[in-house]
Amino acid sequence: MLQRWFNAALEWAGVDHSTEEPLRLVRMTAGVLALAGTCLSLGLGCSGVEPRAFALIGPLWAVYGLVAGLATGVLEPALDALIGILGDIGLRRAGGGYSGIEALVARGELTAAADGYRERARNPLERTEATIRHAALLAGPLDQPETAVVELDNLRHGPLSPRDEFRIGLALVDLYRNRLGEPGRAMGELRRLIDRYPGEPATARLRAILAELKSSEQ
């Protein structure tokens, strides 16, 4: 019985006790206090003990409105943002920053996954990684290898580290050779990288791949 009265009081005060919002308890407490104060003021005023008690009702509900407004409009968004930032930091430290998007791919939600990669690619620090992953999604499950080539070509605009340029180039080589059946373009991409970075340690591996492609085409 007491719980029903408590719930009814909360509903009368405009508090939804069934929600799971982070600051629900703050609003609930403020609503109950305002309701209790109203009842007390009405009792004192009607009994004649303290006629001025009626004047307390307005300020009580004004305070409740202020508390509820701060909880909903200020504290809750701030907490949500903080939780999101901390969660994102945790994911990055654990090396699982793309696990959520990969889960979408595994469930066949390819459009949502593609949107996720594009969103991550807007961050300059993640542009290369996210775009390469998006290109792999385009070339594979989405069956759009030509679009993947365009994305990887566009990724070259702007400053790139040798490592990132190697990654982009090898992704293009894989697309040309295994998805588009164009070994000539694959060899051209390998030559471009070899000519651009002749002294890099990884270039020796590129020369070996190029020699292997040439022998397979003879």
LOVO-219659 format. One record per residue: residue number from 1; residue in one letter; x, y, z of N, C-alpha, C, O in turn. Coordinates in steps of 0.2 Angstrom, whole numbers. Layout:
<atoms>
{NUM, "a", {X, Y, Z}, {X, Y, Z}, {X, Y, Z}, {X, Y, Z}};
...
</atoms>
This chain:
<atoms>
{1, "m", {4, -6, 0}, {0, 0, 0}, {4, 6, 0}, {3, 11, -4}};
{2, "l", {9, 6, 4}, {14, 12, 5}, {17, 13, -2}, {18, 19, -4}};
{3, "q", {20, 8, -5}, {23, 9, -12}, {18, 12, -17}, {20, 16, -21}};
{4, "r", {12, 10, -17}, {7, 12, -22}, {6, 20, -20}, {6, 24, -25}};
{5, "w", {6, 22, -14}, {5, 29, -12}, {11, 33, -15}, {11, 38, -18}};
{6, "f", {17, 30, -14}, {23, 33, -16}, {23, 34, -23}, {25, 39, -26}};
{7, "n", {22, 29, -27}, {21, 29, -34}, {16, 34, -37}, {18, 38, -41}};
{8, "a", {10, 34, -33}, {5, 39, -35}, {8, 46, -34}, {7, 51, -38}};
{9, "a", {11, 47, -28}, {14, 54, -27}, {19, 56, -32}, {19, 62, -34}};
{10, "l", {23, 51, -34}, {28, 53, -39}, {25, 55, -46}, {27, 60, -49}};
{11, "e", {20, 51, -48}, {16, 53, -54}, {13, 59, -54}, {13, 63, -58}};
{12, "w", {10, 61, -48}, {7, 67, -47}, {12, 73, -47}, {10, 78, -50}};
{13, "a", {18, 72, -45}, {23, 77, -45}, {26, 77, -52}, {30, 81, -53}};
{14, "g", {24, 73, -57}, {27, 73, -64}, {33, 69, -65}, {37, 71, -69}};
{15, "v", {35, 64, -60}, {41, 60, -61}, {39, 53, -63}, {34, 50, -60}};
{16, "d", {42, 51, -68}, {40, 44, -71}, {45, 39, -67}, {51, 39, -69}};
{17, "h", {42, 36, -62}, {46, 31, -58}, {48, 25, -62}, {52, 21, -60}};
{18, "s", {46, 24, -68}, {47, 18, -72}, {53, 19, -76}, {56, 14, -79}};
{19, "t", {56, 25, -77}, {62, 26, -81}, {68, 24, -78}, {68, 23, -72}};
{20, "e", {73, 23, -82}, {80, 21, -80}, {85, 26, -81}, {91, 25, -82}};
{21, "e", {83, 33, -81}, {87, 38, -82}, {92, 39, -76}, {91, 37, -71}};
{22, "p", {99, 41, -78}, {104, 41, -73}, {102, 45, -67}, {104, 44, -61}};
{23, "l", {99, 51, -68}, {97, 55, -62}, {90, 55, -60}, {87, 60, -57}};
{24, "r", {87, 49, -61}, {80, 48, -59}, {79, 49, -52}, {74, 52, -49}};
{25, "l", {84, 47, -48}, {83, 47, -40}, {83, 54, -38}, {79, 56, -33}};
{26, "v", {87, 59, -41}, {87, 66, -39}, {80, 69, -41}, {77, 73, -36}};
{27, "r", {77, 68, -46}, {70, 71, -48}, {65, 68, -43}, {61, 71, -41}};
{28, "m", {66, 61, -42}, {61, 58, -37}, {61, 61, -30}, {56, 63, -27}};
{29, "t", {67, 62, -28}, {68, 65, -21}, {65, 72, -21}, {62, 74, -16}};
{30, "a", {67, 76, -26}, {65, 83, -26}, {57, 83, -26}, {54, 87, -23}};
{31, "g", {54, 78, -30}, {47, 78, -31}, {43, 76, -24}, {38, 79, -22}};
{32, "v", {46, 71, -21}, {43, 69, -15}, {44, 74, -9}, {39, 76, -6}};
{33, "l", {49, 78, -9}, {50, 83, -4}, {46, 89, -6}, {43, 92, -1}};
{34, "a", {45, 90, -12}, {40, 96, -14}, {33, 94, -12}, {29, 98, -9}};
{35, "l", {31, 88, -13}, {24, 85, -11}, {23, 85, -4}, {18, 87, -1}};
{36, "a", {28, 83, 0}, {28, 83, 7}, {27, 90, 10}, {23, 91, 14}};
{37, "g", {31, 94, 7}, {31, 101, 9}, {24, 104, 8}, {22, 109, 12}};
{38, "t", {21, 103, 2}, {15, 105, 0}, {10, 103, 5}, {5, 107, 8}};
{39, "c", {10, 97, 7}, {5, 94, 11}, {6, 97, 18}, {1, 99, 22}};
{40, "l", {12, 98, 20}, {13, 101, 27}, {10, 108, 27}, {7, 111, 32}};
{41, "s", {12, 112, 22}, {10, 119, 21}, {2, 120, 21}, {-1, 124, 24}};
{42, "l", {-1, 115, 17}, {-8, 115, 17}, {-11, 114, 24}, {-16, 117, 26}};
{43, "g", {-8, 109, 28}, {-11, 107, 34}, {-10, 113, 39}, {-14, 114, 43}};
{44, "l", {-4, 116, 39}, {-3, 122, 44}, {-7, 128, 42}, {-10, 131, 46}};
{45, "g", {-8, 129, 35}, {-12, 134, 33}, {-20, 133, 35}, {-23, 138, 37}};
{46, "c", {-22, 127, 33}, {-29, 126, 35}, {-31, 126, 42}, {-37, 127, 44}};
{47, "s", {-26, 123, 46}, {-28, 123, 53}, {-27, 130, 57}, {-30, 130, 62}};
{48, "g", {-25, 134, 53}, {-24, 141, 56}, {-18, 142, 61}, {-17, 147, 64}};
{49, "v", {-14, 137, 61}, {-8, 137, 65}, {-3, 142, 62}, {0, 146, 66}};
{50, "e", {-2, 142, 56}, {2, 147, 52}, {-1, 148, 45}, {1, 145, 40}};
{51, "p", {-5, 153, 45}, {-8, 155, 39}, {-4, 157, 33}, {-5, 156, 27}};
{52, "r", {2, 159, 35}, {7, 161, 30}, {10, 155, 26}, {14, 155, 22}};
{53, "a", {9, 149, 29}, {12, 143, 26}, {10, 142, 19}, {13, 139, 15}};
{54, "f", {4, 144, 17}, {2, 144, 10}, {7, 147, 5}, {8, 144, -1}};
{55, "a", {10, 152, 7}, {15, 155, 3}, {21, 151, 1}, {25, 153, -3}};
{56, "l", {22, 146, 5}, {28, 141, 4}, {27, 137, -2}, {32, 134, -5}};
{57, "i", {20, 136, -4}, {19, 131, -9}, {22, 132, -16}, {25, 128, -19}};
{58, "g", {22, 139, -18}, {25, 141, -24}, {32, 140, -24}, {35, 137, -29}};
{59, "p", {36, 143, -19}, {43, 142, -19}, {45, 134, -19}, {50, 133, -22}};
{60, "l", {41, 130, -16}, {43, 123, -15}, {43, 120, -22}, {48, 117, -24}};
{61, "w", {38, 121, -26}, {38, 119, -33}, {42, 122, -38}, {44, 119, -43}};
{62, "a", {44, 128, -36}, {49, 132, -40}, {56, 128, -40}, {60, 128, -44}};
{63, "v", {57, 127, -33}, {64, 123, -32}, {64, 116, -35}, {69, 114, -38}};
{64, "y", {58, 113, -35}, {58, 106, -38}, {59, 107, -46}, {62, 103, -49}};
{65, "g", {56, 112, -49}, {56, 113, -56}, {64, 115, -58}, {66, 113, -63}};
{66, "l", {67, 119, -53}, {74, 120, -55}, {78, 114, -54}, {83, 113, -59}};
{67, "v", {77, 110, -49}, {81, 104, -48}, {80, 99, -54}, {85, 96, -57}};
{68, "a", {74, 98, -56}, {72, 94, -61}, {75, 96, -68}, {78, 92, -72}};
{69, "g", {75, 103, -69}, {77, 106, -75}, {85, 105, -76}, {88, 103, -81}};
{70, "l", {88, 106, -70}, {96, 105, -70}, {98, 98, -71}, {102, 96, -75}};
{71, "a", {94, 93, -68}, {95, 86, -69}, {95, 84, -76}, {99, 80, -79}};
{72, "t", {89, 86, -79}, {87, 84, -86}, {91, 88, -91}, {94, 85, -96}};
{73, "g", {92, 94, -90}, {95, 98, -95}, {102, 99, -95}, {105, 101, -100}};
{74, "v", {105, 99, -89}, {112, 100, -88}, {116, 94, -86}, {121, 92, -89}};
{75, "l", {114, 91, -80}, {118, 86, -77}, {118, 80, -81}, {123, 76, -82}};
{76, "e", {112, 78, -84}, {112, 71, -87}, {115, 71, -94}, {119, 67, -95}};
{77, "p", {115, 77, -98}, {119, 77, -104}, {126, 77, -103}, {130, 74, -106}};
{78, "a", {128, 81, -97}, {135, 81, -96}, {138, 74, -94}, {143, 72, -96}};
{79, "l", {134, 70, -90}, {136, 63, -88}, {136, 59, -94}, {141, 55, -94}};
{80, "d", {131, 59, -98}, {131, 55, -104}, {137, 56, -109}, {140, 52, -111}};
{81, "a", {139, 63, -109}, {145, 64, -113}, {151, 62, -110}, {156, 59, -113}};
{82, "l", {152, 62, -103}, {158, 60, -100}, {158, 52, -100}, {164, 49, -101}};
{83, "i", {152, 49, -100}, {152, 41, -100}, {155, 39, -107}, {158, 35, -108}};
{84, "g", {152, 43, -112}, {154, 41, -119}, {161, 42, -120}, {165, 38, -124}};
{85, "i", {164, 48, -118}, {171, 49, -119}, {175, 44, -115}, {180, 41, -118}};
{86, "l", {174, 42, -109}, {177, 37, -105}, {177, 30, -108}, {182, 26, -109}};
{87, "g", {171, 29, -111}, {170, 22, -114}, {174, 22, -121}, {177, 17, -122}};
{88, "d", {174, 27, -124}, {178, 27, -130}, {186, 27, -129}, {189, 23, -132}};
{89, "i", {188, 30, -124}, {195, 29, -122}, {197, 22, -120}, {202, 20, -122}};
{90, "g", {192, 19, -116}, {193, 12, -114}, {193, 8, -120}, {198, 3, -120}};
{91, "l", {189, 9, -125}, {189, 5, -131}, {196, 5, -135}, {199, 1, -137}};
{92, "r", {198, 12, -135}, {204, 13, -139}, {210, 10, -135}, {215, 7, -138}};
{93, "r", {210, 10, -129}, {216, 7, -125}, {216, 0, -125}, {221, -3, -125}};
{94, "a", {210, -3, -126}, {210, -10, -127}, {211, -13, -134}, {211, -19, -135}};
{95, "g", {211, -8, -138}, {212, -10, -145}, {206, -12, -149}, {207, -16, -154}};
{96, "g", {200, -11, -146}, {194, -14, -149}, {190, -8, -152}, {184, -9, -151}};
{97, "g", {193, -3, -154}, {189, 3, -156}, {184, 1, -162}, {180, 5, -163}};
{98, "y", {186, -4, -166}, {181, -5, -172}, {177, -12, -170}, {174, -14, -175}};
{99, "s", {177, -14, -164}, {174, -20, -163}, {166, -20, -164}, {163, -24, -166}};
{100, "g", {163, -14, -162}, {156, -13, -163}, {154, -13, -171}, {149, -16, -172}};
{101, "i", {158, -10, -175}, {157, -9, -182}, {158, -16, -185}, {154, -19, -189}};
{102, "e", {163, -20, -183}, {164, -27, -185}, {158, -31, -183}, {156, -36, -187}};
{103, "a", {155, -30, -177}, {149, -34, -175}, {143, -33, -180}, {140, -37, -181}};
{104, "l", {143, -26, -182}, {137, -25, -187}, {139, -29, -194}, {134, -32, -196}};
{105, "v", {145, -29, -196}, {146, -33, -202}, {145, -40, -201}, {142, -43, -205}};
{106, "a", {146, -43, -195}, {145, -50, -194}, {138, -52, -194}, {135, -57, -196}};
{107, "r", {134, -47, -192}, {126, -48, -191}, {123, -46, -198}, {117, -47, -199}};
{108, "g", {127, -44, -203}, {124, -42, -210}, {121, -35, -210}, {118, -34, -215}};
{109, "e", {123, -31, -205}, {120, -24, -205}, {125, -20, -209}, {129, -16, -206}};
{110, "l", {126, -21, -215}, {132, -18, -219}, {131, -11, -220}, {136, -7, -220}};
{111, "t", {125, -8, -221}, {124, -1, -222}, {126, 3, -216}, {130, 8, -216}};
{112, "a", {124, 0, -210}, {126, 3, -204}, {133, 3, -203}, {136, 8, -200}};
{113, "a", {136, -3, -204}, {144, -3, -204}, {147, 2, -208}, {152, 5, -206}};
{114, "a", {145, 2, -214}, {148, 7, -219}, {148, 14, -216}, {152, 18, -216}};
{115, "d", {142, 16, -213}, {141, 23, -210}, {146, 24, -204}, {148, 29, -203}};
{116, "g", {147, 18, -200}, {151, 19, -195}, {158, 20, -197}, {162, 24, -194}};
{117, "y", {160, 17, -202}, {167, 18, -205}, {168, 25, -207}, {173, 28, -206}};
{118, "r", {163, 27, -211}, {163, 34, -214}, {164, 39, -208}, {167, 44, -208}};
{119, "e", {160, 38, -203}, {160, 43, -197}, {167, 43, -194}, {169, 48, -192}};
{120, "r", {170, 37, -193}, {176, 37, -190}, {182, 40, -194}, {186, 43, -192}};
{121, "a", {181, 39, -201}, {186, 42, -205}, {186, 50, -205}, {190, 53, -208}};
{122, "r", {181, 53, -202}, {181, 60, -202}, {186, 63, -197}, {188, 69, -197}};
{123, "n", {188, 58, -192}, {193, 60, -188}, {200, 59, -191}, {202, 54, -194}};
{124, "p", {204, 65, -192}, {210, 64, -196}, {215, 59, -193}, {219, 56, -197}};
{125, "l", {215, 58, -187}, {219, 52, -184}, {217, 45, -186}, {221, 41, -185}};
{126, "e", {211, 44, -188}, {208, 38, -190}, {207, 37, -197}, {204, 32, -199}};
{127, "r", {208, 42, -201}, {206, 43, -208}, {209, 37, -212}, {205, 33, -215}};
{128, "t", {215, 35, -211}, {218, 30, -215}, {215, 23, -213}, {213, 19, -217}};
{129, "e", {215, 22, -207}, {213, 15, -204}, {205, 14, -206}, {204, 9, -209}};
{130, "a", {201, 19, -205}, {194, 18, -206}, {192, 18, -213}, {188, 14, -215}};
{131, "t", {196, 21, -217}, {195, 21, -225}, {197, 15, -228}, {193, 12, -232}};
{132, "i", {202, 12, -225}, {205, 5, -228}, {200, 0, -226}, {198, -4, -230}};
{133, "r", {197, 0, -220}, {192, -5, -218}, {186, -4, -222}, {182, -9, -223}};
{134, "h", {184, 3, -223}, {178, 4, -227}, {179, 1, -234}, {174, -2, -237}};
{135, "a", {185, 2, -237}, {186, 0, -244}, {186, -8, -244}, {183, -11, -249}};
{136, "a", {188, -11, -239}, {188, -19, -238}, {180, -21, -238}, {179, -26, -241}};
{137, "l", {176, -17, -234}, {169, -19, -234}, {166, -18, -241}, {162, -22, -243}};
{138, "l", {168, -12, -244}, {165, -11, -251}, {167, -17, -256}, {163, -19, -260}};
{139, "a", {173, -18, -256}, {176, -23, -260}, {173, -30, -259}, {173, -34, -264}};
{140, "g", {172, -32, -253}, {170, -38, -251}, {162, -39, -250}, {159, -40, -256}};
{141, "p", {159, -39, -244}, {152, -40, -244}, {148, -35, -248}, {142, -38, -250}};
{142, "l", {150, -29, -249}, {145, -25, -253}, {146, -25, -260}, {143, -22, -264}};
{143, "d", {152, -29, -262}, {153, -31, -270}, {153, -24, -274}, {150, -24, -279}};
{144, "q", {157, -19, -271}, {158, -13, -275}, {166, -12, -275}, {168, -7, -273}};
{145, "p", {170, -16, -279}, {177, -15, -279}, {179, -9, -282}, {184, -6, -280}};
{146, "e", {176, -7, -287}, {178, 0, -291}, {177, 6, -286}, {181, 10, -286}};
{147, "t", {172, 6, -282}, {170, 11, -277}, {176, 11, -272}, {178, 16, -270}};
{148, "a", {178, 5, -270}, {183, 4, -265}, {190, 7, -268}, {194, 11, -264}};
{149, "v", {191, 6, -275}, {197, 9, -278}, {197, 17, -277}, {202, 20, -276}};
{150, "v", {191, 19, -279}, {190, 27, -279}, {192, 29, -272}, {195, 34, -271}};
{151, "e", {189, 26, -267}, {190, 28, -260}, {197, 28, -258}, {200, 33, -255}};
{152, "l", {201, 23, -260}, {208, 22, -258}, {212, 27, -262}, {217, 30, -259}};
{153, "d", {210, 29, -268}, {214, 34, -272}, {213, 41, -269}, {217, 45, -268}};
{154, "n", {207, 42, -267}, {205, 49, -263}, {209, 49, -257}, {211, 55, -255}};
{155, "l", {210, 44, -254}, {214, 44, -247}, {221, 46, -248}, {224, 49, -243}};
{156, "r", {223, 46, -254}, {230, 48, -255}, {231, 56, -255}, {236, 59, -254}};
{157, "h", {225, 60, -255}, {226, 67, -255}, {227, 69, -248}, {224, 67, -243}};
{158, "g", {233, 73, -247}, {235, 75, -241}, {241, 72, -238}, {243, 67, -242}};
{159, "p", {244, 74, -233}, {250, 71, -231}, {249, 64, -228}, {244, 63, -224}};
{160, "l", {253, 59, -230}, {253, 52, -228}, {260, 50, -225}, {265, 52, -228}};
{161, "s", {260, 46, -220}, {267, 43, -218}, {268, 37, -223}, {264, 35, -226}};
{162, "p", {275, 36, -224}, {276, 30, -229}, {272, 24, -227}, {270, 20, -231}};
{163, "r", {272, 22, -220}, {268, 16, -218}, {261, 17, -221}, {258, 12, -224}};
{164, "d", {257, 22, -220}, {251, 23, -223}, {250, 22, -230}, {246, 19, -233}};
{165, "e", {255, 25, -233}, {255, 25, -241}, {256, 17, -243}, {253, 15, -248}};
{166, "f", {260, 14, -240}, {261, 7, -241}, {255, 3, -240}, {253, -1, -244}};
{167, "r", {252, 4, -235}, {245, 1, -233}, {240, 2, -239}, {237, -3, -241}};
{168, "i", {240, 8, -241}, {235, 10, -246}, {237, 7, -252}, {232, 4, -256}};
{169, "g", {243, 7, -254}, {245, 4, -260}, {244, -4, -261}, {242, -6, -266}};
{170, "l", {246, -7, -255}, {245, -14, -255}, {237, -16, -255}, {235, -21, -258}};
{171, "a", {233, -12, -252}, {226, -13, -253}, {224, -13, -260}, {219, -16, -262}};
{172, "l", {226, -8, -263}, {225, -7, -270}, {227, -13, -275}, {224, -15, -279}};
{173, "v", {233, -15, -273}, {236, -21, -277}, {231, -27, -276}, {230, -30, -281}};
{174, "d", {229, -28, -270}, {225, -34, -268}, {218, -33, -272}, {215, -38, -275}};
{175, "l", {215, -27, -273}, {209, -25, -276}, {210, -27, -284}, {206, -30, -287}};
{176, "y", {215, -24, -287}, {217, -25, -294}, {218, -32, -296}, {215, -35, -301}};
{177, "r", {222, -36, -291}, {223, -43, -293}, {218, -47, -292}, {216, -52, -296}};
{178, "n", {215, -47, -286}, {210, -52, -283}, {203, -51, -284}, {199, -55, -285}};
{179, "r", {201, -44, -285}, {194, -42, -286}, {192, -40, -293}, {187, -41, -295}};
{180, "l", {197, -37, -296}, {195, -34, -302}, {199, -38, -308}, {197, -37, -314}};
{181, "g", {203, -42, -306}, {206, -46, -312}, {211, -42, -316}, {211, -43, -322}};
{182, "e", {214, -37, -313}, {218, -33, -318}, {225, -33, -315}, {227, -28, -311}};
{183, "p", {229, -38, -316}, {236, -38, -314}, {241, -33, -316}, {245, -31, -313}};
{184, "g", {239, -30, -322}, {243, -24, -325}, {243, -18, -320}, {248, -15, -319}};
{185, "r", {237, -17, -318}, {236, -11, -313}, {239, -13, -307}, {242, -8, -303}};
{186, "a", {239, -19, -304}, {242, -21, -298}, {250, -20, -299}, {253, -17, -294}};
{187, "m", {253, -22, -304}, {260, -21, -305}, {262, -14, -306}, {267, -12, -303}};
{188, "g", {257, -10, -309}, {259, -3, -309}, {259, 1, -303}, {263, 5, -301}};
{189, "e", {254, -1, -298}, {254, 1, -291}, {260, -1, -288}, {263, 3, -284}};
{190, "l", {263, -7, -288}, {269, -9, -285}, {275, -5, -287}, {279, -3, -283}};
{191, "r", {275, -4, -294}, {281, 0, -297}, {281, 7, -294}, {286, 10, -292}};
{192, "r", {275, 10, -293}, {274, 17, -291}, {277, 17, -284}, {281, 22, -282}};
{193, "l", {275, 12, -279}, {278, 12, -273}, {285, 11, -272}, {289, 14, -268}};
{194, "i", {288, 7, -277}, {295, 5, -277}, {299, 11, -279}, {304, 13, -276}};
{195, "d", {296, 15, -284}, {300, 21, -286}, {299, 27, -281}, {304, 31, -281}};
{196, "r", {294, 27, -277}, {293, 32, -273}, {297, 31, -266}, {300, 36, -263}};
{197, "y", {298, 25, -264}, {301, 23, -258}, {307, 18, -259}, {306, 13, -257}};
{198, "p", {312, 20, -264}, {317, 15, -265}, {321, 12, -259}, {324, 7, -259}};
{199, "g", {322, 17, -254}, {326, 15, -249}, {323, 12, -243}, {326, 10, -238}};
{200, "e", {316, 11, -243}, {313, 9, -237}, {314, 1, -236}, {314, -2, -241}};
{201, "p", {314, -1, -230}, {315, -8, -229}, {310, -12, -232}, {311, -18, -235}};
{202, "a", {303, -10, -232}, {298, -14, -235}, {298, -14, -242}, {294, -18, -245}};
{203, "t", {302, -10, -246}, {302, -10, -253}, {304, -17, -256}, {303, -19, -261}};
{204, "a", {309, -20, -252}, {312, -26, -254}, {306, -31, -255}, {306, -35, -260}};
{205, "r", {301, -31, -250}, {296, -36, -251}, {291, -34, -257}, {289, -38, -260}};
{206, "l", {290, -27, -258}, {286, -25, -264}, {290, -28, -271}, {286, -30, -275}};
{207, "r", {296, -28, -271}, {300, -30, -277}, {298, -38, -278}, {298, -40, -283}};
{208, "a", {298, -41, -272}, {297, -48, -272}, {290, -50, -275}, {289, -54, -279}};
{209, "i", {285, -46, -272}, {278, -47, -275}, {278, -45, -282}, {274, -49, -286}};
{210, "l", {281, -40, -284}, {281, -38, -291}, {284, -43, -296}, {281, -45, -301}};
{211, "a", {289, -46, -294}, {292, -52, -297}, {288, -58, -298}, {287, -61, -303}};
{212, "e", {284, -59, -292}, {280, -65, -292}, {274, -64, -297}, {272, -68, -300}};
{213, "l", {271, -57, -297}, {266, -56, -302}, {268, -56, -309}, {265, -59, -313}};
{214, "k", {274, -54, -310}, {277, -54, -317}, {277, -62, -320}, {276, -63, -325}};
{215, "s", {280, -66, -315}, {281, -73, -317}, {274, -76, -318}, {274, -81, -322}};
{216, "s", {269, -75, -314}, {263, -78, -315}, {259, -76, -321}, {255, -79, -324}};
{217, "e", {261, -70, -324}, {258, -67, -330}, {261, -70, -336}, {259, -69, -342}};
{218, "q", {267, -73, -336}, {271, -75, -341}, {269, -82, -344}, {271, -85, -349}};
</atoms>
